[in-house]
Amino acid sequence: MHPYIGSGPYCYANSLAMMLGPAAPAPSIIEVLTGSPFGIELIAGRLPLFDPYGWDPDQGLDDTIALLGWTCQRQGADDDEQALAMLQERVKASPVLAGPVEMGMLRHQPGMTGPIEADHFVTVLEADEALIRFHDPHGHPYATLPTQDFLAAWRADTIAYRATPYTMRSDFQRVREVTAEEALHAALPGAVAWLRGRDDLAVPPDTLGGAAAAHRLADLVTCGLDPQVHAHLAHFAIRVGARRLTDAATALTGLGLDRAAAVATRQARLVGSLQYDIVAGHTTSAAETLRQLAPTYDELATALS
């Protein structure tokens, strides 16, 4: 098992780390606490994500904040006027974690000119009627956007899992002292539940999880991926999936859970190896990798149990 150090699309983990300040564990630990490494899903039978069936970052953030011994105020708004007033009031006291936002509407990022149905999270520092200033963990500290452009992104009309428009978290308070190790131990039952498939969540029709999702994705790869799905895998899903699993393996090793860490490492190697095959069009080997990946989710649940 070799820990990974480098860039990656950890927007909500990095944003939460900024909110918690010096008390925050590393973003790699935060990502594991969200539960994101513990599964695979195929949304509506076509969109692959290397995260658990029914999981989303919004739920993951709430779980992580509680596991780390913090509370915060979570709010939404009905329209631009209410959202801006809420943001201006909250940001006077401290930064605000805003998201999900529609990444394609964040026009400070090169090439972003309209919705792409991709979620993102940022830390807002200042807000007025003309300009929003924020730390964008996608590589843009002290980024700015015209207020109306930011509000359009923050409304998150295209993000299917959003609970409310203009979701924000503020007024973070530490209510108990929790070490990163203690939080990780407390997160293990949740990880097993994600791996085994929770039935208490609303998911889109035809969404698959676990081994069934991996086998179905292998079939889609063999038959030829839709160009949009191919781009999603090549530019985002594989690299974030491999990193999540690598970070999970590192965390599990730190807890002395060597058997589980070995399974997570094998998963990380399999997912990571998909990058070249998908980009290069090697569909046979990519499909075989996914079929090898399929049984590992049950194996990891057993090891963690």
C-alpha positions in Angstrom: 0.0 0.0 0.0 1.5 3.3 -1.1 -0.2 6.5 0.0 -1.0 9.0 -2.8 0.0 12.7 -2.5 -1.1 15.0 -5.3 -4.0 16.8 -6.9 -7.6 15.5 -7.1 -11.2 16.6 -7.2 -11.8 16.6 -3.5 -13.9 19.8 -3.5 -16.2 19.2 -0.5 -13.4 17.6 1.6 -11.1 20.5 0.9 -13.9 23.1 1.5 -14.8 21.5 4.8 -11.1 21.4 5.9 -11.0 25.2 5.2 -14.1 25.7 7.3 -12.8 23.7 10.3 -9.4 25.4 10.2 -6.5 24.1 12.3 -8.7 21.5 14.0 -9.5 19.8 10.7 -8.0 16.5 9.8 -6.4 16.1 6.4 -8.8 16.2 3.5 -7.9 12.6 2.7 -9.3 11.6 6.1 -12.4 13.8 5.6 -13.0 12.1 2.3 -13.0 8.6 3.9 -15.3 9.8 6.7 -17.9 10.9 4.1 -18.2 7.3 3.1 -17.4 7.9 -0.5 -14.9 5.1 -1.0 -17.2 2.4 0.1 -19.1 1.3 -3.1 -19.9 1.8 -6.7 -23.1 2.9 -8.4 -24.5 3.2 -11.9 -27.1 5.9 -11.8 -30.2 5.3 -14.0 -28.3 2.4 -15.6 -25.7 4.6 -17.4 -23.8 7.1 -15.2 -21.0 5.4 -13.2 -19.6 6.7 -10.0 -17.1 5.1 -7.7 -19.1 5.8 -4.5 -21.9 3.9 -2.7 -25.3 3.2 -4.0 -27.5 6.1 -2.9 -24.7 8.2 -1.5 -24.1 11.9 -2.3 -21.7 14.6 -1.0 -24.4 16.5 0.8 -25.1 13.4 3.0 -21.4 12.7 3.3 -20.7 16.2 4.6 -23.4 16.0 7.3 -22.1 12.6 8.4 -18.5 13.8 8.6 -19.3 17.0 10.5 -21.1 14.9 13.2 -18.3 12.3 13.3 -15.7 15.0 13.9 -17.7 16.4 16.8 -18.9 19.6 15.1 -22.2 21.2 14.4 -23.2 23.9 11.9 -26.2 25.7 10.6 -27.4 24.4 7.2 -29.7 26.6 5.2 -31.3 27.0 1.8 -33.2 29.8 0.1 -36.1 30.3 -2.2 -34.7 32.9 -4.6 -31.7 35.0 -5.5 -32.6 37.9 -3.2 -33.1 35.7 -0.1 -29.9 33.7 -0.9 -27.8 36.8 -1.2 -29.1 38.3 1.9 -28.5 35.1 3.8 -25.0 34.8 2.5 -24.1 38.4 3.2 -25.3 38.1 6.8 -23.5 34.8 7.5 -20.2 35.8 5.8 -19.8 38.8 8.1 -19.0 36.4 11.0 -17.0 33.7 9.2 -16.6 32.0 5.8 -19.5 29.9 4.4 -19.4 26.5 2.8 -21.5 26.8 -0.3 -22.7 23.9 -2.3 -23.5 22.0 -4.3 -23.0 24.5 -7.1 -23.1 23.8 -10.8 -19.5 23.7 -11.8 -20.2 24.6 -15.4 -21.6 27.9 -14.3 -18.4 28.9 -12.5 -17.1 31.1 -15.3 -13.8 31.9 -13.7 -12.7 28.3 -14.6 -11.5 28.1 -18.2 -13.9 26.4 -20.6 -16.9 26.7 -18.2 -19.7 28.4 -20.2 -22.9 26.6 -19.1 -24.3 23.8 -17.1 -22.5 20.4 -17.3 -24.5 18.7 -14.5 -21.4 18.5 -12.3 -21.5 19.4 -8.7 -18.9 21.5 -6.8 -18.3 23.1 -3.4 -16.5 26.3 -2.5 -15.8 28.4 0.6 -17.2 31.9 0.3 -15.2 34.7 1.9 -16.9 37.9 0.9 -20.3 38.8 -0.7 -21.9 42.0 -1.8 -24.4 43.1 -4.5 -21.7 43.1 -7.2 -19.1 40.4 -6.4 -18.6 37.2 -4.6 -15.1 36.2 -3.5 -14.3 32.6 -2.6 -11.7 29.9 -2.3 -12.4 27.4 -5.1 -10.6 24.1 -4.1 -10.3 23.3 -7.8 -7.1 25.4 -7.8 -8.4 29.0 -7.5 -7.8 30.8 -4.2 -9.5 34.1 -3.8 -11.5 33.6 -7.0 -14.2 36.1 -7.8 -17.5 36.0 -9.8 -20.1 38.7 -10.5 -22.8 38.1 -7.9 -25.5 37.1 -10.4 -23.2 34.5 -12.0 -22.4 33.0 -8.6 -26.1 32.8 -7.7 -26.9 31.1 -10.9 -24.3 28.4 -10.2 -25.3 28.2 -6.5 -29.0 27.6 -7.4 -27.8 24.2 -8.6 -30.8 23.6 -10.8 -29.0 20.7 -12.6 -27.7 18.9 -9.6 -30.1 16.0 -9.0 -29.3 15.3 -5.3 -29.5 18.9 -4.0 -31.9 19.1 -1.1 -32.5 22.9 -1.4 -31.4 25.6 -3.8 -28.5 27.8 -2.5 -27.4 25.3 0.2 -25.0 26.7 2.7 -23.3 25.7 5.9 -22.1 28.2 8.4 -21.6 28.9 12.1 -19.4 25.8 12.6 -19.0 25.0 16.3 -16.9 22.2 17.9 -19.1 20.5 20.5 -16.7 17.6 21.5 -13.1 16.7 21.0 -12.7 13.8 18.6 -9.4 12.6 17.1 -9.2 11.6 13.5 -8.6 8.0 14.6 -11.7 8.0 16.8 -13.8 9.4 14.0 -12.5 6.8 11.6 -13.4 4.0 14.0 -16.9 5.5 14.5 -17.3 5.6 10.7 -16.7 1.9 10.2 -20.3 0.7 10.7 -21.5 3.2 8.2 -18.9 2.0 5.7 -20.2 -1.5 6.1 -23.7 -0.3 5.6 -22.8 1.5 2.4 -21.0 -1.5 1.0 -23.9 -3.8 1.7 -26.4 -1.5 0.2 -28.7 0.7 2.3 -32.4 0.5 1.5 -33.5 3.6 3.3 -32.5 6.1 0.6 -34.3 7.4 -2.4 -32.4 6.6 -5.6 -33.2 7.2 -9.3 -35.0 4.4 -11.1 -32.8 1.6 -12.5 -29.8 2.6 -10.4 -27.5 -0.3 -9.5 -25.0 -0.7 -6.8 -22.1 -3.0 -5.8 -21.2 -6.0 -7.9 -24.3 -5.5 -10.2 -23.2 -2.0 -11.0 -19.6 -3.2 -11.8 -20.9 -6.0 -14.1 -23.3 -3.7 -15.9 -20.7 -1.1 -16.4 -18.4 -3.8 -17.9 -21.2 -4.6 -20.4 -21.6 -0.9 -21.3 -17.8 -0.6 -21.9 -17.9 -3.7 -24.1 -20.8 -2.4 -26.2 -19.3 1.1 -26.5 -19.8 4.0 -24.0 -21.9 7.0 -24.8 -19.3 9.9 -25.4 -20.6 11.9 -22.4 -20.1 8.9 -20.1 -16.7 8.1 -21.6 -15.6 11.7 -20.9 -17.1 11.5 -17.4 -15.0 8.4 -16.6 -11.8 9.7 -18.3 -11.8 13.2 -16.7 -13.4 12.6 -13.3 -14.8 9.3 -12.1 -11.8 7.0 -12.4 -9.3 9.4 -10.9 -11.5 10.4 -7.9 -12.5 6.8 -7.4 -8.9 5.5 -7.3 -7.9 8.3 -5.0 -10.8 7.7 -2.6 -9.8 4.0 -2.3 -6.1 4.8 -1.9 -7.0 7.1 1.0 -9.3 4.5 2.5 -6.5 1.9 2.4 -4.1 4.3 4.0 -6.7 5.1 6.8 -7.5 1.5 7.4 -3.8 0.6 7.7 -3.5 3.3 10.3 -6.3 1.7 12.3 -4.5 -1.7 12.1 -7.2 -3.2 9.8 -4.7 -4.8 7.5 -7.1 -7.2 5.9 -9.5 -4.5 4.9 -6.7 -2.3 3.8 -5.4 -5.0 1.5 -8.8 -5.2 -0.1 -9.1 -1.4 -0.5 -5.6 -1.4 -2.0 -6.6 -4.0 -4.6 -9.7 -2.0 -5.4 -7.6 1.2 -5.8 -5.2 -0.6 -8.2 -8.0 -2.0 -10.3 -9.8 1.3 -10.6 -6.6 3.2 -11.2 -5.7 0.9 -14.0 -8.9 1.7 -15.8 -7.6 5.2 -16.6 -5.3 4.2 -19.5 -7.7 1.5 -20.9 -10.7 3.9 -21.0 -8.7 6.7 -22.5 -6.9 4.4 -25.0 -10.1 2.6 -26.0 -9.0 -0.8 -24.7 -12.5 -2.0 -23.9 -11.8 -5.7 -23.4 -9.2 -5.2 -20.7 -11.3 -2.4 -19.0 -14.3 -4.7 -18.9 -12.3 -7.5 -17.4 -10.9 -5.1 -14.7 -14.5 -4.1 -13.8 -15.5 -7.8 -13.5 -12.5 -8.4 -11.2 -13.6 -5.4 -9.2 -17.2 -6.6 -8.8 -16.7 -9.1 -5.9 -14.4 -6.8 -3.9 -17.2 -4.8 -2.4 -18.6 -7.8 -0.5 -15.1 -8.8 0.4 -14.4 -5.3 1.9 -17.7 -5.4 3.9 -16.7 -8.8 5.3 -13.2 -7.6 6.2 -14.6 -4.5 8.0 -17.2 -6.5 9.8 
